[in-house]
Amino acid sequence: MTPADLSQAIQAAVSSAVEAGELAVAVPEHVTVERPKNRDHGDYATNVALQLAKAAGKPPRAVAEVLAERLRGITGVSEVDIAGPGFLNITLDTATAGALARTIVEAGEAYGRNEALKGLRINLEFVSANPTGPIHIGGVRWAAVGDSLARVLRASGADVTTEYYLNDAGVQITKFAASLQAAANGREVPEGGYVGEYIVDIAKTLTDAIPGVLDLSEAEQLEVFRTEGLKLMVAEIKRSMDEFGTHFDVWFSERTLHDSGAVEKAIDRLREQGHVFEQDGAVFLRTTDFGDDKDRVLIKADGDKTYFAADAAYYLSKRDRGAEVALYMLGADHHGYVNRLKAIAACAGDDLNRNIEVKIGQFVKMLRDGEEVRMSKRAGNIITIDDVVEWIGVDAARYTLARSSTDSTITLDINILTSQTNENRVFYVQYAHARMSSLQRKAVDMGITRSADFKPELLSTEWETDLLGQLGEFPRVIAAAGELREPHRVARYLEDLAGAYHRFWDNCPVLPKGDDEVTDLTHARLWLVEATRTVLANGLTLLGVSTPERM
């Protein structure tokens, strides 16, 4: 019996009590069932009686008594106690608790998936670094967190479109082209331009690929370096994302917003909503009505449209393409964008509490031998995604960056993340998976396979019941991670699960030794091991981390 099964059983008990006239309440759409910290309080606990008491016009303990009587008659429930003001503590019989292992193994990759966000259409934009250089370490964090969040959201039933916004219009692209042009001609990079080996590399690639480009006029050269240099840089970004295991459904070009007239149309739509005004020859959006610190310029007095105008058009584009939620994941230097983006949504007539979400990620540092690493060989003044992958690998980077809340600064210690110790948390979790895979291979070598005659009641020790309890929590953890937009919950859960497995391993022999016989307990524990391996694999996959069978 999973926690979801038990939740439904409690709902049915409430419904039955209502039909019998014992309770006059509305049957709750969902009943929360949690694993109590103190195992003396049973396998699961619920506060449903406290929630229903006011509507029922009864003390919580009286409501709990009504429900407890019905729950005691459910197959698989061995005991129901009432604690405190009206909590229901529920204990399952060992056969019912142990049967979860078979449920998980038979569900396979589907175990943990749920419908908490069923049908919700989310546009998830992350990374979106300017295409003027390699992805830096801040973008690497969002590559790990954003991709993991997309997987978690989909596992909870959401319809997710992942998107990378290419800022391929504006002054920064002109500076990028001018930097390439200067490097190709052997000149100093102009003030405010881009530096690093990658600029020299791209410039050489273009001059080799386009003979005679340096014979063109300065203006013609600049346009070639703008167009072709941008293509090469975007291709490089896509390559690094692919190698990092991060996938985007849409690569959205800012330039298309201008070329298609979408920016002008967006301004007209916001004007129709009554939030656009003119002052001193410029056109403004009155964002201060919705929490912004100042009204934002859409069109400057000289007629040029601002980046903010493109931001407005981009938000409306997401909504027009069917997104119920536009979820932005922005870097640590973008705190000022939160209110202005939400103000755009409000000015467009949308619900600030539903249609737009903005997440800000904090800074990332890297250490080697206790010293902070600051420089990249290729980019000069930043650490790039390729540096991170070279130093610690994709798995360590993705797992470590995704395992912490995004509102906290994180440090990647190269020495720790390349070590095979428990301090290296991705190694700790992956090693547990490899250990289970090794055990399965050894069982095959001994001619032992899981018997179809599974006796779950044999999984009765404290280490087995603890492990089963952890396994039962997996769907709830995924649902919470999706609803709260916190994929780090999955990583922390996997570490707890790995710990429970290591304790089980230390105390519960699985395979017979010497001349010992294969017993029903051997088979039962093999089911439990495979169930645990399945959940670890499913969780690591949600984080985009591999599941090694040997380490």
N, C-alpha and C positions, 0 to 999 in steps of 0.2 A: 504494500500500500504506500503510495507516494503522498507527500504533503498535499498535493492537489486533489488526490482521491479523498483524503481525509477531510479537506475543506468542503468538497462536494457532499460528503456524508453528513457533515454538520449542517450544511444548508438544507439537506433533506430532512434532518431532524427538526429544524426550525419549521419547515413547511408542514411536517406531520403534526407538530404541536399546534400550529395555527389551525389546521383543518379539524383537529380534535377540540378546538375551543379552549385550549390550555394557555395560549398566548394570542394576544391581539396586536400583531406587529406585521410590518412588511418584511418579507423574506429578503435578507441582504443579497446583493448581486455577487458579493465575494466575501468570504470569511478568511481572515488572516490566521494562519497556523504557523507557529514558530517552534524552533528547537530550544527548549529551556537550557540555560547555562548549567544549572544544577540537575544532574541526571536523576536525582532522587525525586524530582518533580515530574517524572514520566518521560515519555518519548517526545510528546508534543504538547503545546499549550495554546489556548485561544482565549481572547477576552471578549468573545461575542456576547456573552451574557451581560457584561457591563455596557456594551453598546446598545443592546436592546431594552435595557431595564426601563429607561424613561418612557419610551413609546409603549411598553407593556404595562406601565403603571405598577410595577412590582419591584421589590428590592433585587439587586443583581444576583444575590445568592439564591433567591427563589426562582429566578429565571434559569440559573445554572442547574438547579435541582431538576427542573422539567427536562432540560436538554440532556443532563447526565443520565437520567433514567432511560432515555431513548438510545443514547450512544452506547450504553452498556450492552444493548441487544444486537449491536452490529458485529457481524462476523469479522474476526481479526482483532477486535478490541478486547483486551483482557481486563482493563481497569480504568475507571474514570473517577478522579477525585476533584473536589471543589476546594480551592485554596483562596486565602485572603478574602477580598471583598466579593469575589465571584469568578475567579479564573477557573477554567476547566483544564485539568492536567490529565492527559490521555496516554495510556500505556498500551502498546500493541503486543499481541502474543508473538513469540519468537518466530513462528512459521510465517506469519504475515510480514513481520519486519524483514526477515531474511529473503522473502520472495522478491523483494525489490531488486536483488542482484540479477535474477533472471529477466525481470522487466527491462532493466537497463541493457543487458547484453542483446536481447531480442530487438530493442529499439535502435541500438547502434548509434549511428551519427545523428539520428533524430532526437535522441534523449537530451533533454534540456530545452529544446525548442518549445515556445509557448505562444499564446495569442494575446499577450498583454497590450500590444500596440497594433493589433490586426487592422490592416487596411489604411493605417495612417501614412499619408504621402509626405515624405521628408526630402528636401533638397539639402544635402550636407556638403558644404564647401569648406575645404581645408587646404593647408599649405599655401597655394596661390602666391608664391613668391614672385617678385618681378622677374621676367625672363631676360635679365641683364647679367646673370652670373649663376654659378652653381648653387644648389640648395644648401643653405647654411644650417647650423646645428639646431636653431630654433624651428626651422621648417622640418627638420628630421623628427622632432618631437611630434609635430602635428601629423606627419606622415604615418607614424606608429599609432598615435591615439585616434586619429580620424578614421583610418582604415579599420582599426579594431572596433571602434564605435559603430561603423557601418555594418560590420558583421554581427555585432550584438543586437543592433536595432532590427536587422533582418531576421535574426533568430527569434525575436519577439513579435514577428508578424508584420513589421513595418515595410512599406514600399519605399525603398531608399534609392535616390539618385546621388551618386558622389560626383563632385564637380571641382574642377581647377579653373580659377579665373585668371586668365592671362592679361596682365596689364600691358598690352602691346600698343598702346597709344599714349602720346604725351611726351613730356620733356625728357623723362628718363631713357626712353628709347632713342631719342636724338643723341643724348650723351653717350649711350652705348655704341651707336653707329660711329660717332666722332672718335671714340676711343679706339675702335677697330681700325678706322681710317688712319689715325695717327700711328698706330703700331705697324700697319702695313707700309707706311711711308717712312718709317724710322724716325718719327718725330715724338716729342714728349706728349703724353696724354694731356688733353686740355683740362683746365681747372674744373674740378667737380666731376671728372670722368671716372672710368672704371680701370682698375689696375689688377695685375696678377698674371700668372703664366697662361691662364685660360684665354685672356684677351690676345696674347701673342699667338697662341695655338690656332684660335679661330681665324685671326687675320691671315695667317700663313695658309690655312686650309682654303680660304676664299681666293687668295691671290694665285694659289696653285690650280684651283678649279676653274677660275675665270681668267684666262690669259688676256692681258691687255687692260685689265681693270684699272691699273695705275696710270694708264695713258688717258683715261677719261678726265673730264673736268672735275674740279673739286665737288661741285654740286652733284654731278652724276655718280661720282665715287660714293659720296655720302649715301645716296639712295640705294646703291647696290649693297653697301655694308649694312644699311638699315634692314633691307628686305631679306637678304641672304644670311646675314649674321643672326637675325632673329630666328630664322628657320633652324639654323644649326644649334642655337642655344635652347630652343624649345625641344628639339630632338634629344639634346643632352639631358634635359630635365626629365623627359619621358623615359629615357634609358635608366637613369638613376632611380626613378620611381618603380619601374618594372623590376629592377634588380633588388629593390628593397621589399618587394612583394606588395606594393601599394597600387591599387587599381582605381582609375577614375572613369566613370561612365561618360562624362562630358568634359571636354576641354573648351571652355567658353572664352571667346575673344572679345576684349573690350572694344577693339576697333569696329567690330560688327555693330555695336550699339550706335556708333556715330554714323557709319556708312549707310545703315538701314533707316536712319531717321528715328530710331527708338528713343533717343535722348529727347528730341523735340516733342515726341508723342507723350513721353512721361511727364514732361513739364506741363503740357496741356492738360493731362489727366489730373495732375495735382492742382492745377489752377481751377479746374471744374469743382474740385473738392473745397475750394475756398481758402487755401492756405498759401497761395502765391501772391506776392506783392512786389511793387517796384519802388526803388529808392535810389536817388542820386545816379540814375541811369542804369542801375544794375537790377537784376531780377533775383528775389530772395524766396526761400521757403521758410514759413514761420514755424520753425521747429521748437522755439521756446515754449510754445503752447503745450508741448509734450515732454518737457523735462530737459531739453538741450540747453546748454549754457549760453548760446547765442543763435540767432537766426542765420541760416546758411545761404551762401550765394550760389545760385544756379547758373546765371549768365552774368559775366562781368560787364562793366560799363563799356569795354571795348568790343563787346559782342562775343568774346570767347566763352565757351561753356567750361564749367569747372569739373574737377574730378568728382565732386559731390553730385553733380547732375548725372554723371555716368553711374554713380552708386545708386541713385534713385531709379534710373532706368533698369539697372541690373536686378534690383529687388523686385520691381514690377515684372520683369521677364521671368523670374523664378516662379512668381505666383501665377502668371499667365500660362506657364508650362505645367501647371497642375499641382505645384507644391502647396500643401496645407501649412507646412512649417518650413521656413527658411532658416536653417541652422548654420550660423557662421562660426568658424573656429579661427581666431585671429591671434597674432603674435603678441608678445609682452609689451611692445611699444605701441599698441593700438587701443589702450584704455579709452582714449578720447572718442573712439568710434562707436562705443556702445550706445550712448544716448542719441547720437545723430542717426544711426541706423534704425533704432527703434522709433525715432521721430518720423522717419520716412514712412515706416509702416503705418503709424498712427495717422499721418497726413493722407495716406492712401485709403483710410477708412478701415484698416485692419485691426485685429485684436492683439494688443501688445503682449498679452499673457498666453497667446496661442500661436499666432502666425509667424512670430520671429523670435529667435533665440541667438544670443551672442556669447560665445565662450572666449575667454582670454587665457592663453597659456603663459606660464612664467618661464624664467630664464633657465638655461641648461649650462652646466659647467662640465669640463672634463679634467680629470686628474691623471697624472702618471708619476709614480714614485713620490706621491704627496704634493707635487707641484701642479699648478693649473696650466693646462695646455691652451694656448691662445691662437696660434698661427697655423695656417695651412700652407703646404708646399705649393699648391696650385693656385689658390685664390689670394694668398698674401696676408690678408688681415682678418680672415674668418676661417672657421672649421667647417668643412663641407661634408655632405652626406657620404661621399666616397672615402673621406678620411675616417669617419666613424665606422663604416663597414670594414675598412682595412684594419683598423685598430682592434675592434672587438667583435666583428661579425654581425650579420643581420639578426640572428636569433637573440643575442644578448642585447642588442640595441633596441629592437622592437619590444621585447619583454620588459626591459628596465624602464624604458620611456613610457610604457603603457601602465606600469604597475603603481604609479603615484598619481594622486589627484593633480589635475592640471593647474590648480591655483597655488601649487607649492613649487618652489625652486628645486631643481633636481641636479645631482652630481653623478656623472658617470666616471667611476674609478676604473681605469684601464687595467690596473693590476688585479683588482677583484674580479672584474668581468671576463678575464681570460684565465681565471683559476678554476680548478676543479675542487671547490670547497663549498660547504653549505652557506657560506657568506655570499656566494654567487647564486642568487635566488633562481635564475633561469636554469642553472646547472642542477640545483636541488630538485626542481620540479621535473626536468627532463630525465634526470637520473632515476627518479621513481618510476617513470614510464619505461625506461630501458630495463630496469630491474624486473618489472613485471613481464616484459617481453622475453627476457632471459629465462625467467621461470617457466614461461609457456614452452619455450624451445626445449628446456630440460625435461619437462613433462612428456613432450612428444618423443624425445630420445629414450625415455623410460617406458614408452608404450602406453602412457596414461592420457586419456582424453576426458573432457567433462562428460559425465553421464547424464543422459536425459532424465534419469530417475533422481532428480535433485531434491534433497531433503533440507529445505531452508531452516527448519527448526533447530538444526545442529549448529547454526551460527549464533551462538548464545553467549560467548565470552564478552567481557566489557570492551575489548579491543575490536571485536567484530561488530558489536552493536554501535560502537562509536563510529566506525568506518561506514556502516550502513546509514547512520544518521547524517553523516557528512554528504554521502552520495544523494540522499533524498533532497538536500538543500539546493542542488545545482540548478534546477529550473527556476526557483525563486531568485537565486543570485543573478541569473541572466536577465530575468524580468526587471529586477531592481536596477541593474546596470543600464538597461535600455531606458527605463522610465526616467532615471536621474541623470542620464548621459554620462555615466561614470564607468568606463570599461575596466578601470583599475580594480573594481570589485571582483572581477573574474580572476585576475592574477592573484589577489590576496586569498581568494577562496582556494585556488589550486595549491597554494603553499600550505594552507591548513589541511587540505586533503592529502597532500604528499606526506605531511607530518603524521596524520592518522594512519596512513598506509605503512610508514616506516615503523610505527609502534606495533601495528598488527604483525608485521614481518618479524619483529624481534621477539614476539611473544606467542605467535601461533604458527607452528610448523605446517607447511602446506604439503610438501612432497615427503613420502616415506624415506627413511634412511636405512641403509643396510638391508637386512632381511625383513624389515617391517612391511606389513601388508597394505595394499591400497584399500582404503575404507570409504564409507559414505561421507565421512568428514573431509577426506581428501578432495572428493568431487565437489562438495559444497564450497570449500575454500577456493577451489579453482574457479568456480562461478563468481565468487566475490572478487578474486583478483582480476578476472576479465572485466567485470563491471567497473572496477576502479580504473583499470587501464582505459576503458572506453570513455569514461568521464574526463580523465586527464587529457586524452587525445582531443576530445571535443572542445575542451576549454582552451588548450593551446592553439587549436585551429582558429578559434574565435579571436585570438590575439595575433594570428598570422605567424605563429612560431612552429617550427618543425617538431615532429614526435619521433625522436631517434629510438631505434630498437637495440642499438649497441652504443656504448660510450666507453 
